[in-house]
Amino acid sequence: MTQNEEISMKETIKKIAVKGMYGFQTILNLGLGMRLGIYDYLFEKARSSSSGEKITSVSFTLEELSENLKLDLIYLDAWLHVGIECGIFEIDDSCERCAKTAANIFELLVDRDNMFYFGSTVKMFYKFAPYQDYFFEHFKTGKIENILETPSEDYKEGQEVSAAVGKINERLFTKYCRNDRKKIQQQGAIILEVGCGYGYNLEIWANKYKKAKFIGIDIDPNGVAHARDLVKQNNWSDRIEIFEMPLEEYIKTSDLKFDMVLLNEVLHEMNPDEKYRISVFENIYSLLKDDCILFVSESMIPDTFDTEKKEFQLFNVMHKSLEVAFGSRFYNEETFKNLVDLTPFEVENAEFIRERGNSFWKIRK
């Protein structure tokens, strides 16, 4: 009897129909709630009512949401009913006709400052649905879109997801790269982010390493404008500069040498031509000080027919499916090493650091 024959019809129905339907409805419910501003409202409510104590849940009424967000009560009732059925919310017995976020939901989907927050990722999945019409036609034509022509709001939200990955990997860097961390904690250390986008990832590192100075470069004018606004809002003009230009132009205008260069979820979006990507690594190599590092956060995606893959890969594979329309080119561990081997960096100095489903490459000059 084959493995497929051992799986019962009941198990298959449960996996595809029941779990699939609950998962689909959960994404729809969460995405709609975020789009309507309900989750932002709950976040601000919890923050304003906090007296320094740890918040694990927030309560609300439908009337409250309707009044404050100008939303129809009947629609809100239907939305909440699905949310309760999917386990996002539960009844709050401490008050009449109240609901509250279910266990862990506040930390995961409401509290934007929580280290486990992934609401921006869920919202991205929700917003991916309307793009199916584009994908339908692209399957027939093989057409490739220009990622910079994506609606700015959607692209911005994609950058928020990338920053969420960057936040996790910065924590891994702190945990596993103590000597390198000490270098960039020192006064006068300087860090370059190539493809800084909207500045979200740069903000994470700037908040953590307050003595370091930063340079961010990107070719997206909307992203650069937003990143500059973040610098202004945080009064960082004395330690962060943002430039709208590609790396090959920046290297001609600067004689700075860096203690670290960051590539956060941007390599796969670069020109897929291997010669171009090699030139990127060559330029980065020339910008780094000796014994300093290139930090590369990238989804490592196995070959479709790799039967050896064992760990959870859904998010990485979904990343591939989200960006196939832009001609994005990803790597697995072996092909990434092959790329590094064609650059001035030594493969022996490329360390893959992984903890569960999160990972990054540390490549030393």
C-alpha positions, 0 to 999 in steps of 0.5 A, a space after each residue: 500500500 502506498 503512502 497516498 493510499 494510507 491517507 483516508 478520504 476523511 483526513 483529506 477532506 479535513 485538510 483541504 475543505 475544513 482547515 482550508 475553509 477556516 484558514 481562508 475565512 480567517 485571512 479574509 476576516 483579518 484583512 478586512 478588519 485591518 483595512 477598516 481600521 479596526 485593528 489600529 483602533 484596538 491597538 490605540 485603545 489598549 495603549 491609551 488605557 494601559 497603566 504600564 501593565 502588560 496587555 494580553 487582550 483588548 475588549 470592545 463592543 460593536 456599538 463602540 466600533 460603529 460609533 468611532 469608525 463610522 461603520 454599519 452595525 449589521 455588517 460589523 455583527 456579521 464580521 465579528 461572528 465569523 471572527 469568533 467562529 475562526 478563533 480570532 475573538 471570543 465573548 467577554 463575559 465581564 460586560 454585556 454583549 462584549 467581545 475580546 481578542 482571543 488568546 495570543 491574538 493581541 500580541 500576534 495581530 494587534 500590538 505592532 510593537 510586539 516581537 511576535 507581531 505578524 499582522 502586516 504579513 496577514 494583510 499582505 496575504 489578504 491584499 494578494 487576492 485581487 491580483 489573481 486576475 493579473 496572474 491568470 493572464 500572466 500564466 498564458 503570456 509569461 508577462 513580467 511586471 515592473 515591481 516599481 509600478 505596483 500601487 504605492 500602498 501595496 508596495 509599501 505594505 510589502 516593505 512592512 512584511 520585509 521589515 518584519 523579517 528583518 526584525 527577526 533576523 536582527 535578533 538572530 544577529 544579536 544572538 549569534 554574532 556577538 563580536 560583530 555586534 560589538 563592532 557596530 555598537 561602537 561610536 563611529 561605526 557606519 552601516 550601509 543598507 542597499 535597497 533601503 526602500 521605505 526605511 522600515 528595516 533601517 529604522 529597526 537597526 537605527 533604534 538598536 544601534 544608537 551610536 552607529 551612523 547609517 546610509 540608505 540607498 534605493 531607486 524607488 522615489 516613493 520609498 526614499 521620500 518615506 525613509 527621509 520622513 522617518 529620519 525627520 520624525 526621529 530627529 536622525 538627520 545627524 546620523 542617517 542619510 538617504 540617497 535615491 540612486 542605484 549602488 553602481 552610482 553611489 559607489 562613484 560618489 562616495 569614498 566611505 568604508 563600512 562596518 556592515 552592509 545590509 541586504 534585507 529581502 532585496 537581492 531576489 528583486 534585483 536584475 536577475 542577470 547573474 553578471 549584474 548580481 555579481 557586480 553588486 557583490 563586487 561593489 559591496 566588497 569594495 565598500 566594506 572594511 576588512 574583516 567586516 560583513 555583508 548581512 543578507 536576509 533572503 528567502 532560501 527556497 528549495 527546488 520544487 521537486 526537492 524531496 529532501 525538504 523537511 522543515 516548514 517552507 510555506 512562507 518562503 514558497 508563498 514569497 516565491 509565488 507572490 513575486 514571480 510576476 516581477 521576474 524575481 529570482 531566488 536561491 537555495 543554499 547551494 545556488 547562493 553559495 555558487 553565486 558567492 563563489 563567483 564574487 570576491 568574497 570567499 565561500 568559506 566566509 559565508 555562514 548560514 545562520 538559521 533558527 527554525 524558519 528564520 535565517 540570514 547569511 553573514 559573509 565576511 570580507 
